[in-house]
Amino acid sequence: MQTEVLWLAGFGALVWFWVDTLRARERAVKLCRSSCEQRGLQFLDQTVALERLTPARDQGGRMRWRRRYRFEFTRDGAARERGTIVMIGSMMEAMEMPHDGGTTYEHL
């Protein structure tokens, strides 16, 4: 009986992690797309990929997963540039985009 409860709890934790990961990636895609649109850039939305996953505390002190994603965008439709976005849970912590010879950093 105890083994079944442990298996069920483990499975529940995996499902929660999977849903949380999908939610965070979806939010990252929306934020990247919006940031690119504001700058007149084309966001390449199939390029969002997880680079790093670490535990972190959010502004309220709760433990969350910090996820660093990389993404690509283009100015002219030919040359690809790479940016990064860091999410804590489903909230953006920072975004970095090289653009117009400089790098734009956004921190919330």
Phi and psi restraints in degrees (value plus and minus 20) as a CYANA .aco file:
   2 GLN   PHI     -84.9   -44.9
   2 GLN   PSI     -57.6   -17.6
   3 THR   PHI     -84.1   -44.1
   3 THR   PSI     -61.1   -21.1
   4 GLU   PHI     -83.6   -43.6
   4 GLU   PSI     -60.0   -20.0
   5 VAL   PHI     -84.2   -44.2
   5 VAL   PSI     -62.9   -22.9
   6 LEU   PHI     -82.9   -42.9
   6 LEU   PSI     -63.2   -23.2
   7 TRP   PHI     -82.2   -42.2
   7 TRP   PSI     -63.7   -23.7
   8 LEU   PHI     -84.1   -44.1
   8 LEU   PSI     -63.0   -23.0
   9 ALA   PHI     -83.9   -43.9
   9 ALA   PSI     -62.0   -22.0
  10 GLY   PHI     -83.4   -43.4
  10 GLY   PSI     -62.5   -22.5
  11 PHE   PHI     -84.7   -44.7
  11 PHE   PSI     -62.3   -22.3
  12 GLY   PHI     -80.8   -40.8
  12 GLY   PSI     -61.0   -21.0
  13 ALA   PHI     -84.2   -44.2
  13 ALA   PSI     -60.8   -20.8
  14 LEU   PHI     -84.7   -44.7
  14 LEU   PSI     -61.7   -21.7
  15 VAL   PHI     -84.0   -44.0
  15 VAL   PSI     -64.2   -24.2
  16 TRP   PHI     -79.1   -39.1
  16 TRP   PSI     -66.5   -26.5
  17 PHE   PHI     -80.8   -40.8
  17 PHE   PSI     -62.6   -22.6
  18 TRP   PHI     -83.0   -43.0
  18 TRP   PSI     -66.6   -26.6
  19 VAL   PHI     -84.9   -44.9
  19 VAL   PSI     -62.3   -22.3
  20 ASP   PHI     -81.9   -41.9
  20 ASP   PSI     -60.2   -20.2
  21 THR   PHI     -85.8   -45.8
  21 THR   PSI     -63.5   -23.5
  22 LEU   PHI     -82.5   -42.5
  22 LEU   PSI     -62.6   -22.6
  23 ARG   PHI     -83.6   -43.6
  23 ARG   PSI     -63.7   -23.7
  24 ALA   PHI     -85.4   -45.4
  24 ALA   PSI     -61.4   -21.4
  25 ARG   PHI     -86.5   -46.5
  25 ARG   PSI     -62.1   -22.1
  26 GLU   PHI     -80.3   -40.3
  26 GLU   PSI     -62.8   -22.8
  27 ARG   PHI     -86.5   -46.5
  27 ARG   PSI     -59.6   -19.6
  28 ALA   PHI     -81.9   -41.9
  28 ALA   PSI     -62.3   -22.3
  29 VAL   PHI     -80.5   -40.5
  29 VAL   PSI     -65.2   -25.2
  30 LYS   PHI     -82.0   -42.0
  30 LYS   PSI     -63.9   -23.9
  31 LEU   PHI     -86.2   -46.2
  31 LEU   PSI     -60.8   -20.8
  32 CYS   PHI     -85.0   -45.0
  32 CYS   PSI     -65.1   -25.1
  33 ARG   PHI     -79.6   -39.6
  33 ARG   PSI     -67.7   -27.7
  34 SER   PHI     -81.5   -41.5
  34 SER   PSI     -64.0   -24.0
  35 SER   PHI     -83.4   -43.4
  35 SER   PSI     -61.1   -21.1
  36 CYS   PHI     -85.8   -45.8
  36 CYS   PSI     -63.2   -23.2
  37 GLU   PHI     -80.3   -40.3
  37 GLU   PSI     -60.9   -20.9
  38 GLN   PHI     -83.1   -43.1
  38 GLN   PSI     -47.8    -7.8
  39 ARG   PHI    -118.0   -78.0
  39 ARG   PSI     -17.7    22.3
  40 GLY   PHI      52.9    92.9
  40 GLY   PSI       9.1    49.1
  41 LEU   PHI    -128.5   -88.5
  41 LEU   PSI     138.4   178.4
  42 GLN   PHI    -117.9   -77.9
  42 GLN   PSI      98.9   138.9
  43 PHE   PHI    -102.8   -62.8
  43 PHE   PSI     110.6   150.6
  44 LEU   PHI    -118.7   -78.7
  44 LEU   PSI      68.7   108.7
  45 ASP   PHI     -89.7   -49.7
  45 ASP   PSI     -36.3     3.7
  46 GLN   PHI    -102.5   -62.5
  46 GLN   PSI     -15.7    24.3
  47 THR   PHI    -121.1   -81.1
  47 THR   PSI     -21.2    18.8
  48 VAL   PHI     -90.5   -50.5
  48 VAL   PSI     101.3   141.3
  49 ALA   PHI    -160.4  -120.4
  49 ALA   PSI     120.2   160.2
  50 LEU   PHI     -91.2   -51.2
  50 LEU   PSI     108.6   148.6
  51 GLU   PHI    -123.3   -83.3
  51 GLU   PSI     -59.3   -19.3
  52 ARG   PHI    -169.1  -129.1
  52 ARG   PSI     125.3   165.3
  53 LEU   PHI    -155.2  -115.2
  53 LEU   PSI      99.2   139.2
  54 THR   PHI    -161.1  -121.1
  54 THR   PSI     132.9   172.9
  55 PRO   PHI     -94.8   -54.8
  55 PRO   PSI     127.0   167.0
  56 ALA   PHI    -176.1  -136.1
  56 ALA   PSI     144.0   184.0
  57 ARG   PHI    -120.6   -80.6
  57 ARG   PSI     117.4   157.4
  58 ASP   PHI    -102.0   -62.0
  58 ASP   PSI    -196.3  -156.3
  59 GLN   PHI     -83.1   -43.1
  59 GLN   PSI     -44.7    -4.7
  60 GLY   PHI    -107.0   -67.0
  60 GLY   PSI     -19.8    20.2
  61 GLY   PHI      67.3   107.3
  61 GLY   PSI     -17.2    22.8
  62 ARG   PHI    -102.2   -62.2
  62 ARG   PSI     126.9   166.9
  63 MET   PHI     -94.1   -54.1
  63 MET   PSI     111.4   151.4
  64 ARG   PHI    -159.0  -119.0
  64 ARG   PSI     153.5   193.5
  65 TRP   PHI    -115.3   -75.3
  65 TRP   PSI     109.1   149.1
  66 ARG   PHI    -114.5   -74.5
  66 ARG   PSI     101.7   141.7
  67 ARG   PHI    -138.2   -98.2
  67 ARG   PSI     109.4   149.4
  68 ARG   PHI    -127.4   -87.4
  68 ARG   PSI     100.3   140.3
  69 TYR   PHI    -131.3   -91.3
  69 TYR   PSI     127.7   167.7
  70 ARG   PHI    -128.1   -88.1
  70 ARG   PSI     132.8   172.8
  71 PHE   PHI    -168.2  -128.2
  71 PHE   PSI     146.7   186.7
  72 GLU   PHI    -144.9  -104.9
  72 GLU   PSI     132.3   172.3
  73 PHE   PHI    -167.7  -127.7
  73 PHE   PSI     147.7   187.7
  74 THR   PHI    -159.5  -119.5
  74 THR   PSI     128.8   168.8
  75 ARG   PHI    -112.0   -72.0
  75 ARG   PSI     -59.7   -19.7
  76 ASP   PHI    -137.3   -97.3
  76 ASP   PSI     -16.2    23.8
  77 GLY   PHI      66.3   106.3
  77 GLY   PSI     -27.0    13.0
  78 ALA   PHI    -135.3   -95.3
  78 ALA   PSI     -76.1   -36.1
  79 ALA   PHI    -104.4   -64.4
  79 ALA   PSI     107.1   147.1
  80 ARG   PHI    -113.5   -73.5
  80 ARG   PSI     120.3   160.3
  81 GLU   PHI    -143.0  -103.0
  81 GLU   PSI     136.1   176.1
  82 ARG   PHI    -134.9   -94.9
  82 ARG   PSI     119.5   159.5
  83 GLY   PHI    -148.6  -108.6
  83 GLY   PSI     152.4   192.4
  84 THR   PHI    -154.1  -114.1
  84 THR   PSI     131.6   171.6
  85 ILE   PHI    -155.7  -115.7
  85 ILE   PSI     117.3   157.3
  86 VAL   PHI    -133.3   -93.3
  86 VAL   PSI     106.5   146.5
  87 MET   PHI    -136.6   -96.6
  87 MET   PSI     118.8   158.8
  88 ILE   PHI    -133.3   -93.3
  88 ILE   PSI      91.5   131.5
  89 GLY   PHI      45.1    85.1
  89 GLY   PSI    -145.1  -105.1
  90 SER   PHI    -128.3   -88.3
  90 SER   PSI      -3.4    36.6
  91 MET   PHI    -127.2   -87.2
  91 MET   PSI     119.4   159.4
  92 MET   PHI     -95.6   -55.6
  92 MET   PSI     112.4   152.4
  93 GLU   PHI    -118.0   -78.0
  93 GLU   PSI     -60.9   -20.9
  94 ALA   PHI    -180.1  -140.1
  94 ALA   PSI     135.3   175.3
  95 MET   PHI    -158.9  -118.9
  95 MET   PSI     120.5   160.5
  96 GLU   PHI    -150.1  -110.1
  96 GLU   PSI     104.9   144.9
  97 MET   PHI    -158.7  -118.7
  97 MET   PSI      95.2   135.2
  98 PRO   PHI     -91.2   -51.2
  98 PRO   PSI     110.6   150.6
  99 HIS   PHI    -179.4  -139.4
  99 HIS   PSI     115.8   155.8
 100 ASP   PHI      34.3    74.3
 100 ASP   PSI      23.1    63.1
 101 GLY   PHI      60.3   100.3
 101 GLY   PSI     -21.2    18.8
 102 GLY   PHI    -152.1  -112.1
 102 GLY   PSI    -198.8  -158.8
 103 THR   PHI    -140.8  -100.8
 103 THR   PSI     112.0   152.0
 104 THR   PHI    -118.9   -78.9
 104 THR   PSI     107.6   147.6
 105 TYR   PHI    -135.6   -95.6
 105 TYR   PSI     111.4   151.4
 106 GLU   PHI    -143.1  -103.1
 106 GLU   PSI     108.5   148.5
 107 HIS   PHI    -146.7  -106.7
 107 HIS   PSI     117.1   157.1
